[in-house]
């Protein structure tokens, strides 16, 4: 079906291309292996919920719309399981994991989505996890042969792509979360400890208005919509200094 040149061409492209945009690789991979689409998600999960750090996909708008119809919280719960998996998860086996996975698998069959898919788990930074999923419309037996022949290469390419995104987007100084000031970190710390704005202002010796200002800045830099989400992201990313933690 394919030869090794497909794999090595993509690997060399990732190694040598100086401006790899996230969608460029997904589209190249999709075309090279005849896939129906690719999905990449880097996220953190805790009892507070799933917090997506970034995600990209190459599916058509119709497929994207169908996926959004799957609904919450089942979609987030299943995604969290895929992120925490220790080996690839085939959608054929999804229903065996738990009730949410079974419900999601049944819904997938009722929608106009690719018949086959597999999710490859990837280790991420700052307490996060990631997945790289591919979809195909092959008959079941051909899909099994496809995975047997190309799982290793696809997982390797996914890991290379994932590492490149982390190096480019997280470690080049453009991530504003890395620029939290000391006061913003302290404010996050006391907010995490359950202190009110007023209590934090007394502890830090600043006005309540200033505390609100620091928290607003922290939420913006962490791309968080609430104080709870900001605190969770700061902890996951190691942005609250250890000497400030209880």
Secondary structure, DSSP 8 states (H G I E B T S, - for coil): ---HHHHHHHHHHHHH-SS--HHHHHHHHHHHHT-SEEEEEEEEEETTEEEEEEEEE---HHHHHHHHTT-TTHHHHHHHHHHH-SS-EEGGGGGGT-HHHHHHHHHHHHSS--SEEEEEEEE-STT-EEEEEEEE---HHHHHHHHHHHHHHHHHHHHHHHHHHIIIIISSS--GGGG--HHHHHHHHHHHTT--HHHHHHHHTS-HHHHHHHHHHHHHHTT-SSHHHHHHHHHHTT-S-GGG--
